[in-house]
Structure formats: structure tokens, C-alpha cells
């Protein structure tokens, strides 16, 4: 799934629920150091469940029996090294395989949730849309889903950061008001009016206004760059700059 597909899935889930006169609240989960906490043994067990024995052996050789140490270089006292320690957690960041491994790691999360929850997963960006007919039902579902999700993360050695996990109550002009927070044990989670998801800025009206306002500044900068470069570059190179700095920003998140 690409980011465009994930954005479409999220917005489509919200719009369909609003069109059917249901109450909609999105839970945008934040994980603490998600990629660093992936347990190798748990990941390999999940990959074994999915099959592909030969590929799994290759992945196992890629992950296990690796060590790391810390280097501390000082101009006055010289260079010091920590002891070598086995790396038992974490997936390679900055690589193509890192996000793919993480997706395998959390692939069974939706199985713990039931309708009316609609999860959208893209690497560490996890959103769950909750839909219900009544405010009471929505509040109960929010608590139940967050409890299940938090329990699943703990079981899989991941940490849900409740201080940075956001709620957004998506509304229309006729939507019934609901409490702007939910209680989860010793924590309270409050509604936000604006949220960023995979580079798309959404407000609780599901309008494009905040996203347009945010990218306008970037487009102004891109226009300035094009204006400065115009006297010195050919049309071919200007097109390259345009598609790299202007068109890519303007078209991101727009599904054709």
C-alpha cells in the first residue's frame, strides 16, 4: 500500500460513515521508538507463520547474530569504545526492508479489532476510525479499542505513547456533539481539531483548508526558486525543478 492509498482509505472510511449519518472519531496512534523496539524473535516467528521458508532463512541471517558498540571520540582523552552487545531489537532504518519488516510485525493488529473499527496501517502511522450511531456507543467503542490496542502493543513489546496519541471527532453541520475526551485508566485523551497523517493535514471538518494553507508556503518557496533559476537554465532543466519542487508538493495526496 502506498501513502496515497492509505490516505484514500482513511478519508473514504470517514466520508462513508458521515454520509450514513454515523458518528466518527479517528484515533491516531503514536508509538515510542517504534522501529527500534521490533523484537527479532517475534518478527521471525510471525514471518514463519506467513510461510516462505527460504526467504525467512535469508531474513534471519540478515537480522540475527549482529553486534554493535558505541564510539566516544574526544580531542583530549582519546577514543573509547563500549563493549560489543548483541542486537536483538530494531529493524534497519533508512532501508527499503525496514518499513516492510515493521508492516509484517503489525500485520495481525487489525485481527484484534472488530467492526465498527476501521484501521489504516502504514508503517508506524496507525489510524483507527471508530463509527457508531450513538454518542454513548462511540465512547464505549473508543475505550474498548484503545484498551485492546494498548494490550496488543504491550504483548508485542511496543509502547503506545498516550501523551502523543490524538483523537479527532470528524463532524458535519448536523453532527451531534460528544465529549471532547475519553478516560483510559489513569490517562485522558483529548480531541484535536487538526491532525497530520502521512503528510496530509486534516481538520475535523475533513476540509482541505489547513492542508492548502500549509503547502502554500512551500509552493511560494518553489516559485521563488523557479524565478531565480529561469534566466540560467534551459526549459528541460526548469521542468525537472518544477516537478521536483512544485508539482510533487501540489499533487501529493490528490487521488486521480
ZIFENUR-V806200 format. One line per field, one symbol per residue. phi: phi as a letter, one per 40 degrees, with the letter a starting at -180 (. if undefined). psi: psi as a letter, one per 40 degrees, with the letter a starting at -180 (. if undefined). burial: + if it has 9 or more other ideal C-beta (glycine too) atoms within 8 Angstrom, else -. A space follows every 10 residues. Layout:
BEGIN
phi->???
psi->???
burial->???
END
This chain:
BEGIN
phi->.ccccccccc ccdccccccc gccbbcbbcb bcfdcccccc cccccccccc ggdccccccc ccccfbbaab bbbbccbgbb bcccbccbbg bccgbccdcc cccccbccdd ccbbdccbcb bafccbbbcb bacbdccccc cdcccccccc ccccccgbbc cccbcbbbcc bbcbcccbdc abcbgcbbbb cbcbabbfgb cbbccfccdc cccccdcccc cccccccccd cbbccccccc cdccbbcccc ccgccc
psi->hidddddddd ddddddddde fihhhhhhih hhfddeehhd ddddddddde agdddddddd dddifiiiih hhhhddeahi iiihiiheii ihieiddddd dddddededd deiihfhgih hhbehhihhh iididddddd dddddddddd dddddefihh gddehiihhh iadehhiiie iihgbeihhi iidhihhfeh hiieefiedd ddddeddddd dddddddded eeiidddddd ddddecdddd ehehh.
burial->--+--+++++ +-+++-++-- -+++++++++ ++-++-++++ -+++-+++-- -----+--++ --+-----+- ---------+ -+----+-++ +-----++-- +++++++-+- --+---++++ ++--++++++ ++--+-+++- +++-++++++ -+++-+++++ ++--++++++ ----+--+-- ++-+----+- ++-++-+--+ ++++-+---+ +--++--++- +++-++--+- ------++-- ++--++-+++ -++---
END
